[in-house]
Amino acid sequence: MGGQGSSNATKRSPAQTAAGFFWAYDGSNLVGTPPRFFNQVARQVVWSRRPDKEDAGAEANNADFARALALANTALADAGIFAWREKWTFELWRPLSGVRSDPRPEFADPFWLAQGAPETNRNAASFKPPFPSYPSGHATFGGAIFQMLRLYYRQRDGLDFALDGPDDIGFEMVSDELNGVNRDLRQEYDPTQPITAQPGIVRTRVVRHFGSLWEAIFENALSRVFLGVHWRFDAFAAADVLVPLMAGKVEPPYAVDCEGRTVYQKTDEIRYKTMGPRSDRSGMFPIGGVPLGIGIANDIFTSNLKQTPADKQPGGQNMGGVGAPTGSDKGGLKEFAVGMMS
């Protein structure tokens, strides 16, 4: 799914490629990083759901924006801390390294190229992010901020949806990766000239609609698989999102369509519930960045933004700070730590 279309056979559809670019924001020129895009989406959502539609500058709107965005960005901050702590605990290789260097000859492809993270507004090849793969930062960020917005509006507006199920908080968005202005340059970027004056292949403007934040959580995480920069389990367990070949079964094999593409469950039916073991502590834990991010948001919201006690804050197996919790811990990180696929 994540192979480079120009030099590798890939089963990724054009719509899936567009999804990969839509969510990218891999620190590219004039575009920025994922937290910027997640804040762009958050602002779109909070503006569309402002309490006072008649007076944009109403104090009720200001108070609502401040609360919603404070919660959202606190979730993003903790998502970054937890995800990168886990990345350097597991230090798992990216698909580009894994596919090329697989010790099993029947699976290895030493010439495989990932579609990669786009080098927007530069004359450069796509790349793989230079840090470990598991868990996906995008998946953790998206799970955290979108779950936080779900929790906020569920409480504020008395919405009737499950904490681990679909909502009806939709939005429409144009990504700076696909805005009809930014482009793939054919010469070095000139900072003295506007990007519109610099020759290159302009990215088509694509307006995308999401019927729910639950849908956005899923597609944002899956988009990294489409670019070939993440394994699927970096985001979520296969059993939680794939369609089993045999009805009533949750284990492999899983269904594919007539083009050989993986078939995913309908977004409204997806639940992130599969657990797995870890090598560094006892117990069973959620798998991937999505449930990690959702758990972070749940923790922050239910604690009403109160700081986690120092003895429950994460340290990390290969980093300084308070040591990682063990299987005997009863709170804090344990409930929301990610599990590793065996």
C-alpha positions in Angstrom: 0.0 0.0 0.0 2.8 2.4 0.8 5.1 1.8 -2.3 6.2 4.6 -4.5 3.9 4.6 -7.5 6.6 5.7 -10.1 9.0 2.9 -9.3 7.2 0.2 -7.4 4.0 -1.7 -7.9 1.5 -0.3 -5.3 -2.1 -1.3 -4.6 -2.8 2.2 -3.2 -5.7 4.0 -4.9 -5.5 7.7 -5.9 -8.0 8.5 -3.1 -5.7 6.8 -0.6 -2.7 8.7 -2.0 -4.6 11.9 -1.5 -5.4 10.9 2.1 -1.7 10.3 2.7 -0.8 13.8 1.5 -3.8 15.5 3.2 -2.6 14.6 6.7 1.1 14.7 6.1 2.6 18.0 7.4 6.0 16.3 7.9 7.8 19.6 8.6 7.8 20.6 5.0 8.6 24.1 3.8 5.7 26.6 4.4 3.5 23.8 5.7 4.8 22.8 9.1 4.2 19.8 11.4 1.2 17.7 12.4 0.2 19.8 15.5 -0.3 22.8 13.2 -2.7 20.9 11.0 -4.5 19.4 14.0 -5.0 22.9 15.3 -6.3 24.1 11.9 -8.9 21.4 12.1 -9.7 22.1 15.7 -10.2 25.8 14.9 -12.6 24.8 12.1 -14.6 22.6 14.4 -14.8 25.1 17.4 -15.7 27.9 15.0 -18.5 25.9 13.4 -19.9 25.0 16.9 -19.5 28.4 18.5 -22.3 29.2 21.1 -23.2 32.6 19.6 -23.6 32.4 15.8 -24.8 36.1 15.6 -21.9 37.9 17.4 -18.5 36.4 16.4 -16.8 38.4 19.2 -19.2 37.5 21.9 -17.6 36.7 25.3 -19.4 33.3 25.3 -17.5 32.4 22.1 -14.2 33.6 23.5 -14.6 31.5 26.7 -15.7 28.5 24.7 -12.7 28.7 22.3 -10.3 29.1 25.2 -11.6 26.1 27.0 -11.8 23.8 23.9 -8.4 24.8 22.5 -6.7 24.5 25.9 -8.0 21.0 26.3 -7.1 20.1 22.7 -3.5 21.4 22.9 -2.9 19.8 26.3 -3.8 16.5 24.8 -1.5 17.2 21.8 1.4 18.0 24.2 0.9 14.8 26.2 0.5 12.8 23.0 3.9 14.0 21.9 5.5 13.2 25.2 4.0 9.7 25.5 4.5 8.7 21.8 8.1 9.7 21.6 8.8 8.1 24.9 7.4 4.8 23.5 9.3 5.3 20.2 12.6 5.3 22.0 11.5 2.4 24.2 10.8 0.1 21.2 13.1 1.6 18.6 11.3 -0.2 15.7 12.5 0.3 12.2 10.4 2.0 9.5 8.9 0.1 6.6 11.6 1.3 4.2 14.3 -0.4 6.4 12.1 -3.3 7.3 11.1 -4.3 3.8 14.6 -3.9 2.4 16.4 -5.7 5.2 13.9 -8.4 6.2 16.0 -11.5 6.9 13.4 -13.7 5.2 14.2 -13.8 1.5 10.6 -14.5 0.5 9.5 -11.2 2.1 12.5 -8.9 1.6 12.7 -6.5 -1.3 16.1 -4.7 -1.3 14.9 -2.3 -4.0 11.6 -1.2 -2.4 10.9 2.5 -2.1 8.2 4.0 0.1 6.0 6.8 -1.2 7.4 8.7 1.7 6.7 11.9 3.5 6.2 14.7 0.9 8.9 17.4 0.5 6.3 20.1 -0.2 7.7 23.4 -1.7 11.1 22.0 -2.1 13.1 20.3 -4.9 13.8 17.1 -3.0 12.8 13.5 -2.8 10.2 12.2 -0.3 11.7 10.9 2.9 11.1 8.7 5.9 10.9 10.5 9.3 14.3 10.0 11.1 13.0 8.5 14.3 11.5 5.1 15.3 8.2 3.9 13.9 6.2 2.5 16.8 3.8 4.0 17.8 2.8 6.4 15.1 3.0 10.1 16.2 0.3 11.1 13.8 -2.0 8.4 15.1 -1.3 9.4 18.7 -1.8 13.1 18.0 -5.0 12.6 16.1 -6.5 10.1 18.6 -5.7 12.6 21.4 -7.0 15.9 20.0 -10.0 14.5 18.2 -11.1 12.4 21.2 -10.7 15.5 23.4 -12.9 17.5 21.1 -15.4 14.7 21.1 -15.4 14.7 24.9 -15.8 18.4 25.1 -18.8 18.7 22.9 -20.4 15.5 24.2 -20.4 17.2 27.7 -21.2 20.7 26.5 -24.0 19.8 24.2 -25.3 16.7 25.8 -24.5 14.6 22.7 -25.5 11.0 22.8 -22.6 8.9 21.6 -20.3 6.3 23.2 -16.8 7.3 24.3 -15.4 4.5 22.1 -17.9 4.9 19.2 -18.9 7.2 16.3 -20.1 10.8 16.7 -21.8 13.3 14.4 -19.2 16.1 14.8 -18.4 16.6 11.1 -16.2 19.1 9.4 -14.9 20.2 5.9 -11.2 21.0 5.4 -8.6 22.0 2.9 -5.1 20.8 3.8 -2.1 23.0 3.0 -0.6 20.0 1.4 -3.4 20.0 -1.2 -4.5 23.7 -1.4 -3.9 24.6 -5.1 -1.0 26.8 -4.1 1.8 24.7 -2.6 3.8 22.6 -5.0 6.6 20.2 -5.9 9.4 22.5 -7.1 11.7 21.8 -10.0 14.5 24.0 -8.7 15.8 25.2 -5.3 13.3 27.2 -3.2 13.9 30.9 -3.4 12.9 32.5 0.0 12.9 36.0 -1.7 10.0 35.1 -3.9 6.4 34.0 -3.1 5.8 30.4 -3.7 3.2 31.3 -6.4 6.1 32.7 -8.5 8.2 29.6 -8.3 7.9 27.0 -11.1 6.8 23.6 -10.1 3.9 21.1 -10.2 1.1 22.7 -8.2 -0.8 20.4 -5.9 -4.5 20.2 -6.8 -6.9 21.9 -4.3 -8.9 19.1 -2.6 -11.8 19.9 -0.3 -12.4 16.9 2.0 -15.5 16.2 4.2 -15.5 14.1 7.3 -18.8 13.0 8.8 -17.4 12.6 12.3 -14.2 13.1 14.4 -14.2 9.3 14.8 -13.7 9.0 11.1 -10.9 11.5 11.2 -9.1 9.6 13.9 -9.1 6.5 11.7 -8.1 8.1 8.4 -5.4 10.2 9.9 -3.8 7.1 11.4 -4.2 5.0 8.2 -2.8 7.8 6.0 0.7 7.0 7.3 0.4 3.5 6.0 -0.6 4.8 2.6 2.6 6.8 2.5 4.7 3.8 3.5 6.2 5.5 6.5 4.4 3.4 9.1 3.3 -0.2 9.7 -0.4 -0.7 10.3 0.2 -1.8 13.9 1.9 1.5 14.6 -1.6 2.9 14.6 -4.0 0.1 15.7 -4.4 -3.7 15.8 -5.4 -5.4 12.6 -8.3 -7.2 14.3 -9.8 -3.9 15.2 -10.0 -2.4 11.7 -9.8 -5.2 9.1 -12.6 -7.3 7.7 -12.1 -11.0 8.4 -12.3 -13.4 5.5 -14.6 -15.6 7.5 -17.6 -14.1 9.2 -17.5 -14.2 12.9 -13.7 -14.6 13.0 -11.3 -11.9 14.1 -8.0 -13.5 13.2 -6.3 -13.7 9.8 -6.8 -14.1 6.9 -8.4 -10.8 6.2 -10.5 -9.8 3.1 -9.1 -7.9 0.1 -11.1 -6.4 -2.8 -10.9 -7.3 -6.5 -7.7 -5.1 -6.9 -6.0 -6.9 -4.0 -6.4 -4.0 -1.6 -7.0 -4.5 2.1 -10.7 -4.1 3.0 -11.3 -2.1 6.2 -14.4 -2.1 8.4 -16.9 0.8 8.2 -15.6 3.6 10.4 -18.7 3.6 12.5 -18.2 -0.1 13.4 -14.5 0.2 14.4 -13.7 -0.2 18.1 -10.1 -0.1 19.4 -10.2 -2.9 21.9 -7.5 -5.5 21.1 -4.8 -5.9 23.8 -1.3 -7.3 23.5 1.7 -8.0 25.8 4.8 -5.8 26.3 8.3 -7.1 26.7 9.2 -4.4 29.4 6.4 -5.0 31.9 3.7 -7.5 32.7 0.0 -7.2 31.7 -2.0 -6.6 28.5 -2.1 -3.2 26.8 -3.8 -1.5 23.9 -1.9 -1.7 20.5 -0.8 1.4 18.6 -1.0 5.2 18.6 -4.8 5.6 18.2 -5.8 3.9 21.6 -2.8 5.6 23.2 -4.0 9.1 22.1 -7.6 8.3 23.0 -6.6 7.2 26.5 -4.5 10.3 27.0 -7.5 12.5 26.1 -9.8 10.5 28.4 -7.3 10.8 31.3 -6.9 14.6 30.9 -10.6 15.3 30.5 -11.8 13.1 33.4 -9.1 14.6 35.7 -10.3 18.1 34.6 -6.8 19.1 33.5 -5.2 18.3 36.8 -1.5 17.3 36.7 -0.7 13.7 37.0 1.1 12.9 40.3 4.9 12.8 39.9 5.1 9.1 40.8 2.7 8.3 37.9 4.4 10.4 35.3 6.3 8.5 32.5 10.0 8.1 32.5 11.0 5.7 29.8 13.1 2.6 29.4 15.9 4.3 27.5 15.4 7.9 28.7 16.0 9.8 32.0 13.3 10.7 34.5 11.0 8.7 36.7 11.2 5.0 35.8 8.5 3.4 33.6 5.7 1.9 35.7 5.7 -1.9 36.3 2.9 -4.3 36.1 2.1 -3.7 39.8 1.2 0.0 39.2 -2.5 0.7 39.5 -2.9 4.1 37.8 -1.3 6.7 35.6 0.4 5.4 32.5 -0.6 1.8 32.8 -4.1 2.2 31.5 -3.0 4.1 28.4 0.4 2.6 27.5 0.6 1.0 24.1 1.3 -2.7 23.5 3.7 -4.1 21.0 2.8 -6.6 18.3 4.5 -9.9 18.9 
